[in-house]
């Protein structure tokens, strides 16, 4: 039987920490994105840049939003778990009347809530600098959900299997950041050489970024096969994470 009280308690604690440490959890990513926007606005005004018949800043703004949400979704569970292992409090979760799958569910739900808060605040702040219009709120929420689930699963795996900050930072620097920068966040695939375009064709995260960006356009074409590919990939990532938690690998030193 699912322990809803324990799940609620973990979610409440994580959200409380999220708002108490707002300088790190909310203010820092928003400030980073605002600096990006200010820099690119300056560049755009100087060079008169445009991509796919849109201004350069309006093109990259959705990518910046989804990039910062992805980074936060990875950091939130991984930092929480590694920090708890460092101070020894993770043992309290392991001996409590709550299964590891329920711990995973708690981490994912809290990451979803925090990810949507970060995205909402970013969209609100961007509206002061550029003209933002959302044409499809439902699909925008869906792609945000997809991104949060995938990167939160990665953070949950890293946090539960490893015990050091070096490993957490390694995954962030050599996987999360390159994946964000090389998945169409700052460029259009049409501007790439054909020798490199095929890499993005097999990258499900590229399609997520592209479809999320299209949610800000007046015309949105829903590609069934590509969305099915994204859904299967994220579902596979979730089941792999759930299997790791279910098997109960050695998670403490």
ZALUMLO-854416 format. One line per 10 residues: number of its first residue (from 1); for each residue x, y, z of C-alpha. Coordinates in steps of 0.1 Angstrom, whole numbers, plus 5000, padded with zeros to 4 digits. Example, Ala and Ser with C-alpha at 12.3 -4.5 7.8 and 13.67 -1.06 7.14 Angstrom:
1> 5123,4955,5078 ~ 5137,4989,5071 $
//
This chain:
1> 5000,5000,5000 ~ 5013,5034,4991 ~ 5023,5056,5020 ~ 5008,5089,5009 ~ 5016,5106,5042 ~ 5053,5099,5037 ~ 5052,5110,5001 ~ 5034,5142,5010 ~ 5059,5149,5038 ~ 5089,5146,5015 $
11> 5073,5168,4989 ~ 5064,5194,5016 ~ 5100,5194,5030 ~ 5115,5198,4995 ~ 5092,5226,4985 ~ 5099,5243,5019 ~ 5136,5241,5012 ~ 5130,5254,4976 ~ 5113,5286,4989 ~ 5137,5291,5019 $
21> 5167,5288,4996 ~ 5151,5309,4969 ~ 5184,5327,4962 ~ 5199,5295,4949 ~ 5168,5276,4937 ~ 5149,5304,4920 ~ 5167,5337,4919 ~ 5199,5323,4905 ~ 5184,5306,4874 ~ 5161,5335,4867 $
31> 5190,5359,4869 ~ 5211,5338,4846 ~ 5184,5337,4820 ~ 5178,5375,4822 ~ 5216,5381,4817 ~ 5214,5358,4786 ~ 5184,5378,4773 ~ 5201,5411,4779 ~ 5233,5400,4761 ~ 5214,5386,4731 $
41> 5192,5416,4729 ~ 5223,5438,4726 ~ 5238,5415,4700 ~ 5206,5414,4680 ~ 5202,5452,4680 ~ 5238,5455,4668 ~ 5239,5428,4641 ~ 5201,5426,4632 ~ 5200,5388,4636 ~ 5170,5366,4628 $
51> 5163,5329,4626 ~ 5135,5312,4608 ~ 5118,5346,4601 ~ 5118,5354,4638 ~ 5140,5377,4658 ~ 5170,5360,4673 ~ 5160,5366,4709 ~ 5124,5354,4703 ~ 5139,5322,4688 ~ 5162,5314,4717 $
61> 5139,5325,4746 ~ 5120,5292,4747 ~ 5153,5273,4746 ~ 5166,5293,4775 ~ 5135,5285,4795 ~ 5136,5248,4789 ~ 5174,5247,4794 ~ 5172,5263,4829 ~ 5143,5240,4838 ~ 5163,5209,4826 $
71> 5194,5220,4847 ~ 5173,5226,4878 ~ 5154,5193,4874 ~ 5187,5175,4874 ~ 5202,5195,4902 ~ 5173,5193,4926 ~ 5171,5156,4933 ~ 5209,5149,4928 ~ 5220,5177,4951 ~ 5194,5167,4977 $
81> 5204,5130,4978 ~ 5242,5136,4977 ~ 5239,5162,5004 ~ 5219,5139,5026 ~ 5245,5112,5021 ~ 5273,5136,5030 ~ 5256,5145,5063 ~ 5242,5110,5070 ~ 5205,5119,5070 ~ 5197,5097,5040 $
91> 5197,5068,5064 ~ 5166,5082,5079 ~ 5147,5078,5047 ~ 5160,5042,5043 ~ 5148,5031,5077 ~ 5115,5050,5076 ~ 5083,5031,5066 ~ 5086,5042,5030 ~ 5098,5022,5000 ~ 5124,5035,4976 $
101> 5099,5037,4948 ~ 5078,5060,4970 ~ 5110,5081,4976 ~ 5114,5083,4938 ~ 5078,5094,4933 ~ 5083,5120,4960 ~ 5114,5134,4943 ~ 5098,5134,4909 ~ 5066,5152,4920 ~ 5085,5178,4939 $
111> 5108,5184,4909 ~ 5077,5188,4886 ~ 5063,5214,4909 ~ 5096,5233,4912 ~ 5102,5230,4875 ~ 5069,5246,4866 ~ 5075,5274,4891 ~ 5109,5282,4875 ~ 5094,5281,4840 ~ 5065,5304,4850 $
121> 5088,5329,4867 ~ 5111,5329,4837 ~ 5083,5334,4812 ~ 5070,5363,4834 ~ 5104,5380,4836 ~ 5110,5375,4798 ~ 5078,5393,4791 ~ 5094,5426,4803 ~ 5121,5423,4777 ~ 5105,5407,4746 $
131> 5070,5400,4733 ~ 5060,5365,4744 ~ 5028,5349,4732 ~ 5019,5313,4741 ~ 4997,5296,4715 ~ 4992,5263,4732 ~ 4994,5261,4770 ~ 4985,5224,4771 ~ 5014,5212,4749 ~ 5037,5237,4765 $
141> 5029,5221,4799 ~ 5033,5186,4784 ~ 5068,5193,4770 ~ 5079,5209,4803 ~ 5066,5178,4821 ~ 5086,5156,4797 ~ 5118,5175,4803 ~ 5114,5176,4840 ~ 5107,5139,4842 ~ 5138,5129,4821 $
151> 5163,5152,4839 ~ 5148,5144,4873 ~ 5152,5107,4866 ~ 5188,5113,4857 ~ 5193,5133,4889 ~ 5176,5106,4910 ~ 5199,5079,4895 ~ 5231,5100,4901 ~ 5220,5110,4936 ~ 5211,5075,4947 $
161> 5240,5056,4932 ~ 5269,5080,4939 ~ 5281,5096,4970 ~ 5304,5125,4960 ~ 5299,5160,4946 ~ 5326,5153,4920 ~ 5303,5127,4903 ~ 5273,5149,4905 ~ 5292,5178,4889 ~ 5307,5155,4863 $
171> 5273,5144,4850 ~ 5262,5180,4850 ~ 5292,5194,4832 ~ 5297,5165,4807 ~ 5262,5154,4800 ~ 5234,5179,4811 ~ 5251,5211,4799 ~ 5263,5197,4765 ~ 5229,5182,4759 ~ 5213,5215,4765 $
181> 5237,5235,4744 ~ 5238,5210,4715 ~ 5201,5203,4711 ~ 5189,5234,4692 ~ 5187,5257,4722 ~ 5207,5285,4705 ~ 5204,5275,4668 ~ 5182,5261,4641 ~ 5190,5227,4625 ~ 5186,5243,4591 $
191> 5218,5263,4598 ~ 5239,5231,4604 ~ 5259,5212,4579 ~ 5242,5181,4566 ~ 5271,5161,4581 ~ 5259,5171,4615 ~ 5221,5173,4611 ~ 5217,5135,4613 ~ 5230,5137,4650 ~ 5200,5158,4660 $
201> 5176,5136,4640 ~ 5182,5108,4665 ~ 5183,5131,4696 ~ 5148,5131,4713 ~ 5157,5161,4734 ~ 5162,5182,4702 ~ 5125,5174,4692 ~ 5114,5184,4727 ~ 5132,5218,4724 ~ 5118,5223,4689 $
211> 5082,5214,4699 ~ 5084,5235,4730 ~ 5096,5265,4709 ~ 5067,5259,4685 ~ 5042,5263,4714 ~ 5051,5300,4713 ~ 5042,5303,4676 ~ 5007,5308,4662 ~ 5010,5276,4641 ~ 5018,5243,4657 $
221> 5021,5211,4638 ~ 5019,5180,4660 ~ 5042,5153,4646 ~ 5028,5120,4659 ~ 5059,5098,4652 ~ 5084,5122,4667 ~ 5062,5127,4698 ~ 5058,5090,4702 ~ 5096,5086,4700 ~ 5100,5112,4727 $
231> 5073,5096,4749 ~ 5089,5061,4746 ~ 5123,5074,4754 ~ 5112,5093,4785 ~ 5091,5063,4796 ~ 5121,5040,4792 ~ 5142,5065,4813 ~ 5116,5064,4840 ~ 5114,5026,4841 ~ 5152,5023,4842 $
241> 5152,5047,4872 ~ 5123,5029,4889 ~ 5141,4996,4884 ~ 5173,5009,4900 ~ 5153,5021,4930 ~ 5133,4989,4932 ~ 5163,4967,4931 ~ 5178,4987,4960 ~ 5214,4989,4951 ~ 5239,4998,4978 $
251> 5233,5035,4982 ~ 5253,5044,5013 ~ 5289,5041,5021 $
//
